[in-house]
Amino acid sequence: MDNTRLDKLEKEVADLRTKMGSKEKPKKEKKPREPSAYNDFVKKSIAEEKSKMGENYDHKKAFKNAAEAWSKNKGKSS
């Protein structure tokens, strides 16, 4: 009994959607942006730490160190 009720409701919803039409806007194609100075710095810093640490590499720690280094040096590069 519940299945017929559910089927009926699903059909009603489908009919309503058809009558209303799709109001979704088509997605715009996004162009990839150039990486920022921060992105480049972090990528380089993490790669350096990964090569230094070898098997003991910890991404969380490496990312934290890169972010801290960026914070310390960002005023100096301007």
PyRosetta script that sets phi, psi and omega in degrees:
from pyrosetta import init, pose_from_sequence

init()
pose = pose_from_sequence("MDNTRLDKLEKEVADLRTKMGSKEKPKKEKKPREPSAYNDFVKKSIAEEKSKMGENYDHKKAFKNAAEAWSKNKGKSS")
pose.set_psi(1, -39.7)
pose.set_omega(1, 179.9)
pose.set_phi(2, -68.3)
pose.set_psi(2, -33.8)
pose.set_omega(2, -179.6)
pose.set_phi(3, -64.8)
pose.set_psi(3, -39.3)
pose.set_omega(3, -180.0)
pose.set_phi(4, -67.9)
pose.set_psi(4, -38.6)
pose.set_omega(4, 178.1)
pose.set_phi(5, -64.4)
pose.set_psi(5, -44.4)
pose.set_omega(5, 179.8)
pose.set_phi(6, -63.8)
pose.set_psi(6, -44.3)
pose.set_omega(6, 178.3)
pose.set_phi(7, -60.0)
pose.set_psi(7, -41.8)
pose.set_omega(7, -179.9)
pose.set_phi(8, -63.4)
pose.set_psi(8, -44.0)
pose.set_omega(8, 179.7)
pose.set_phi(9, -65.5)
pose.set_psi(9, -40.9)
pose.set_omega(9, 178.1)
pose.set_phi(10, -62.9)
pose.set_psi(10, -37.8)
pose.set_omega(10, 178.2)
pose.set_phi(11, -66.4)
pose.set_psi(11, -41.6)
pose.set_omega(11, 178.3)
pose.set_phi(12, -61.9)
pose.set_psi(12, -44.0)
pose.set_omega(12, 179.8)
pose.set_phi(13, -62.9)
pose.set_psi(13, -44.0)
pose.set_omega(13, 179.1)
pose.set_phi(14, -61.6)
pose.set_psi(14, -41.8)
pose.set_omega(14, 178.3)
pose.set_phi(15, -63.4)
pose.set_psi(15, -43.1)
pose.set_omega(15, 179.1)
pose.set_phi(16, -62.8)
pose.set_psi(16, -41.6)
pose.set_omega(16, 178.6)
pose.set_phi(17, -62.9)
pose.set_psi(17, -39.5)
pose.set_omega(17, 179.9)
pose.set_phi(18, -65.6)
pose.set_psi(18, -43.8)
pose.set_omega(18, -178.9)
pose.set_phi(19, -65.6)
pose.set_psi(19, -40.2)
pose.set_omega(19, -177.4)
pose.set_phi(20, -75.6)
pose.set_psi(20, -26.9)
pose.set_omega(20, -176.5)
pose.set_phi(21, 78.4)
pose.set_psi(21, 167.6)
pose.set_omega(21, -179.3)
pose.set_phi(22, -84.4)
pose.set_psi(22, 123.0)
pose.set_omega(22, 178.8)
pose.set_phi(23, -98.9)
pose.set_psi(23, 2.9)
pose.set_omega(23, 179.2)
pose.set_phi(24, -71.8)
pose.set_psi(24, 135.8)
pose.set_omega(24, 177.0)
pose.set_phi(25, -80.8)
pose.set_psi(25, 143.9)
pose.set_omega(25, 177.4)
pose.set_phi(26, -65.4)
pose.set_psi(26, 142.1)
pose.set_omega(26, -179.1)
pose.set_phi(27, -72.2)
pose.set_psi(27, 136.3)
pose.set_omega(27, 177.1)
pose.set_phi(28, -79.9)
pose.set_psi(28, 144.0)
pose.set_omega(28, 177.6)
pose.set_phi(29, -76.2)
pose.set_psi(29, 124.4)
pose.set_omega(29, -178.4)
pose.set_phi(30, -93.6)
pose.set_psi(30, 136.1)
pose.set_omega(30, 176.2)
pose.set_phi(31, -89.6)
pose.set_psi(31, 134.9)
pose.set_omega(31, 179.0)
pose.set_phi(32, -65.5)
pose.set_psi(32, 137.1)
pose.set_omega(32, 179.8)
pose.set_phi(33, -87.9)
pose.set_psi(33, 158.2)
pose.set_omega(33, 175.1)
pose.set_phi(34, -68.8)
pose.set_psi(34, 143.5)
pose.set_omega(34, 176.9)
pose.set_phi(35, -65.4)
pose.set_psi(35, 143.2)
pose.set_omega(35, 179.3)
pose.set_phi(36, -76.5)
pose.set_psi(36, 171.3)
pose.set_omega(36, 177.7)
pose.set_phi(37, -60.6)
pose.set_psi(37, -37.2)
pose.set_omega(37, 178.0)
pose.set_phi(38, -62.7)
pose.set_psi(38, -46.5)
pose.set_omega(38, 179.6)
pose.set_phi(39, -58.7)
pose.set_psi(39, -45.6)
pose.set_omega(39, 179.6)
pose.set_phi(40, -62.8)
pose.set_psi(40, -43.2)
pose.set_omega(40, -179.3)
pose.set_phi(41, -62.1)
pose.set_psi(41, -47.6)
pose.set_omega(41, -178.2)
pose.set_phi(42, -65.0)
pose.set_psi(42, -41.8)
pose.set_omega(42, 179.3)
pose.set_phi(43, -59.6)
pose.set_psi(43, -46.3)
pose.set_omega(43, -179.1)
pose.set_phi(44, -66.4)
pose.set_psi(44, -43.6)
pose.set_omega(44, -177.8)
pose.set_phi(45, -63.9)
pose.set_psi(45, -43.8)
pose.set_omega(45, -179.9)
pose.set_phi(46, -66.1)
pose.set_psi(46, -40.3)
pose.set_omega(46, 178.6)
pose.set_phi(47, -62.0)
pose.set_psi(47, -40.4)
pose.set_omega(47, 178.7)
pose.set_phi(48, -63.8)
pose.set_psi(48, -45.9)
pose.set_omega(48, -179.4)
pose.set_phi(49, -65.1)
pose.set_psi(49, -37.0)
pose.set_omega(49, -179.5)
pose.set_phi(50, -63.4)
pose.set_psi(50, -41.3)
pose.set_omega(50, -179.9)
pose.set_phi(51, -71.5)
pose.set_psi(51, -33.1)
pose.set_omega(51, 179.1)
pose.set_phi(52, -71.6)
pose.set_psi(52, -42.8)
pose.set_omega(52, -172.1)
pose.set_phi(53, -81.6)
pose.set_psi(53, -26.1)
pose.set_omega(53, 179.3)
pose.set_phi(54, 60.7)
pose.set_psi(54, -123.0)
pose.set_omega(54, -177.0)
pose.set_phi(55, -69.6)
pose.set_psi(55, -22.2)
pose.set_omega(55, -178.8)
pose.set_phi(56, -87.0)
pose.set_psi(56, 11.6)
pose.set_omega(56, -176.9)
pose.set_phi(57, -60.4)
pose.set_psi(57, 130.3)
pose.set_omega(57, 176.7)
pose.set_phi(58, -126.8)
pose.set_psi(58, 108.8)
pose.set_omega(58, -174.7)
pose.set_phi(59, -60.4)
pose.set_psi(59, -41.0)
pose.set_omega(59, -178.8)
pose.set_phi(60, -60.2)
pose.set_psi(60, -44.8)
pose.set_omega(60, 179.7)
pose.set_phi(61, -67.3)
pose.set_psi(61, -42.6)
pose.set_omega(61, 180.0)
pose.set_phi(62, -62.6)
pose.set_psi(62, -42.2)
pose.set_omega(62, 179.7)
pose.set_phi(63, -65.9)
pose.set_psi(63, -40.7)
pose.set_omega(63, 178.3)
pose.set_phi(64, -61.0)
pose.set_psi(64, -45.3)
pose.set_omega(64, 179.5)
pose.set_phi(65, -63.0)
pose.set_psi(65, -40.3)
pose.set_omega(65, 179.5)
pose.set_phi(66, -64.6)
pose.set_psi(66, -43.0)
pose.set_omega(66, 179.8)
pose.set_phi(67, -64.5)
pose.set_psi(67, -41.0)
pose.set_omega(67, 178.6)
pose.set_phi(68, -65.6)
pose.set_psi(68, -41.7)
pose.set_omega(68, 179.0)
pose.set_phi(69, -63.5)
pose.set_psi(69, -39.0)
pose.set_omega(69, 177.9)
pose.set_phi(70, -62.8)
pose.set_psi(70, -44.5)
pose.set_omega(70, -179.2)
pose.set_phi(71, -61.5)
pose.set_psi(71, -39.1)
pose.set_omega(71, -179.5)
pose.set_phi(72, -71.3)
pose.set_psi(72, -36.2)
pose.set_omega(72, -172.3)
pose.set_phi(73, -98.7)
pose.set_psi(73, -10.1)
pose.set_omega(73, -173.5)
pose.set_phi(74, -65.7)
pose.set_psi(74, -31.3)
pose.set_omega(74, 178.3)
pose.set_phi(75, -73.0)
pose.set_psi(75, -28.0)
pose.set_omega(75, -177.6)
pose.set_phi(76, -76.7)
pose.set_psi(76, -29.2)
pose.set_omega(76, -177.0)
pose.set_phi(77, -80.9)
pose.set_psi(77, -13.8)
pose.set_omega(77, -178.3)
pose.set_phi(78, -77.1)
pose.dump_pdb("model.pdb")
